[in-house]
Amino acid sequence: VVTQSDYILRVRVDSIHMESTAGDRITYACTVTEVLKGSLPDMDLCIIFPMGASEPGDERIVAVSELEGTALRYFMLSGRHSVFDTSEYETIKEIIG
């Protein structure tokens, strides 16, 4: 997942932006604390997480792709295993190179 993703970001999950009507996804407003892969000019964005993968106050490393055609900066996870605990930081940095 890490090598195939457009962006690898360390983020702070700030607040709930929107919940899906199906109840399987939740969009959080996040602040990027570090860009590990890719380039982003704006450090505030929204990321769609599976329900239960994170909550406000968490810090996570995520592998994401930008959703095209959205007014705000929305990102979706690159795959099923795209949310990492910050304890995996050094390993992910090694994989990225």
C-alpha positions as CSV (number, residue, x, y, z in Angstrom):
1,V,0.0,0.0,0.0
2,V,2.8,2.4,0.9
3,T,4.7,2.1,-2.3
4,Q,1.5,2.4,-4.5
5,S,-0.1,5.4,-2.8
6,D,0.1,8.9,-4.1
7,Y,0.5,10.4,-0.6
8,I,1.7,9.1,2.7
9,L,0.7,11.6,5.5
10,R,1.1,11.9,9.2
11,V,-2.2,13.5,10.3
12,R,-4.0,14.7,13.5
13,V,-7.7,13.8,13.3
14,D,-9.4,17.0,14.4
15,S,-13.2,16.6,14.2
16,I,-16.0,14.8,12.4
17,H,-16.7,16.5,9.1
18,M,-19.5,14.1,7.9
19,E,-20.8,10.6,8.5
20,S,-22.1,8.4,5.6
21,T,-25.8,7.5,5.5
22,A,-24.9,3.8,5.4
23,G,-22.9,4.1,8.6
24,D,-19.8,2.4,7.2
25,R,-17.6,5.5,6.7
26,I,-16.8,8.7,8.4
27,T,-15.1,11.8,7.0
28,Y,-12.8,13.6,9.4
29,A,-11.3,17.1,9.2
30,C,-7.5,16.5,9.6
31,T,-4.4,18.5,9.9
32,V,-1.3,17.2,8.2
33,T,1.6,17.3,10.6
34,E,4.1,15.7,8.1
35,V,4.1,14.8,4.4
36,L,6.1,11.6,4.1
37,K,5.3,11.0,0.4
38,G,3.9,13.4,-2.2
39,S,3.5,17.2,-2.1
40,L,0.7,19.2,-0.6
41,P,0.4,23.0,-0.4
42,D,-2.5,22.9,2.1
43,M,-2.2,21.2,5.4
44,D,-5.9,21.1,6.3
45,L,-7.9,18.4,4.5
46,C,-10.7,15.8,4.9
47,I,-10.1,12.1,4.9
48,I,-12.7,9.4,4.5
49,F,-12.0,6.6,7.1
50,P,-13.9,3.3,7.6
51,M,-16.0,3.5,10.8
52,G,-14.0,2.7,13.9
53,A,-10.5,3.3,12.3
54,S,-9.9,6.5,14.0
55,E,-11.5,9.2,16.2
56,P,-10.9,12.9,17.0
57,G,-7.6,13.5,18.8
58,D,-5.8,10.5,17.2
59,E,-2.6,10.9,15.3
60,R,-2.2,8.4,12.4
61,I,-0.1,7.7,9.3
62,V,-2.3,7.3,6.3
63,A,-1.8,6.2,2.7
64,V,-4.3,8.2,0.6
65,S,-5.3,9.4,-2.8
66,E,-7.0,12.7,-3.6
67,L,-10.6,12.6,-4.7
68,E,-10.9,14.4,-8.0
69,G,-13.6,17.0,-8.7
70,T,-14.3,18.0,-5.1
71,A,-14.5,21.6,-4.0
72,L,-12.5,20.9,-0.7
73,R,-9.5,18.8,-0.4
74,Y,-10.9,15.3,0.1
75,F,-8.8,12.2,0.3
76,M,-9.7,8.5,0.5
77,L,-7.6,5.7,1.8
78,S,-5.6,3.9,-0.9
79,G,-6.6,0.4,0.3
80,R,-8.0,-1.6,3.1
81,H,-4.8,-1.5,5.1
82,S,-4.0,2.2,4.7
83,V,-4.2,3.4,8.3
84,F,-1.1,3.0,10.4
85,D,-0.3,3.7,14.0
86,T,2.5,6.3,14.5
87,S,4.6,3.6,16.1
88,E,5.2,2.4,12.6
89,Y,6.7,5.7,11.5
90,E,10.4,4.5,11.1
91,T,9.4,1.4,9.2
92,I,7.2,3.4,6.8
93,K,10.0,5.9,6.2
94,E,12.4,3.0,5.3
95,I,9.8,1.6,2.8
96,I,9.4,5.0,1.2
97,G,13.2,5.4,1.0
